[in-house]
């Protein structure tokens, strides 16, 4: 069975891949709006032994999300909008024809955790994805808290951590920061995205 797992290069999505690995042929998939490259995620995927693919997302969704975040003054709704678009795009499977060695996808997954405020995937959206695209939606970390995830990562992964603006990843925040900066200036980025710690996986222990 083939699983396409949304991948940023961070510890959460990497742990999700390791948990699914015994049951699925996992391909790590990074969504891109064409604003920033996905090389950091490709490097992390290679470092932990998984195939990687890049999926083109709709730039209009990114611009709408930036407007939403700017109007709200915080990123939550915009990031949720983008995550749902990414899950749907990967589940639709149009990208498979351009990916090496993939002819079909049986499941789509992500690294959302029990304690996440955003992004999340609620039951109706997950059911909609499964019904419309004939795939299983998987969230292997959805029942695991932050403390256990940190312990699992420390045991299995070599992780680089630091300020979110300095850690190279292929996640939504990187591209959204760039679009916000281009449209509204650096001050808008600082106002909407409070500084926090990010992680990027460099390999397995």
Secondary structure, DSSP 8 states (H G I E B T S, - for coil): -EEEEE--SSHHHHHHHHHHHTTSEEEEEEEE-SSS--HHHHHHHHHTT-EEEEEE--HHHHHHHHHHHHHHTSSHHHHHHHHHHHHHHHHH-GGGGGSTT----SEEE----TT-SSS---HHHHHHHHHHHS-EEE-TTTT--HHHHHHHHHHHEEEEEEETTTS---SHHHHHHHHHHHHH-HHHHHHHS---EEEEEEEE-
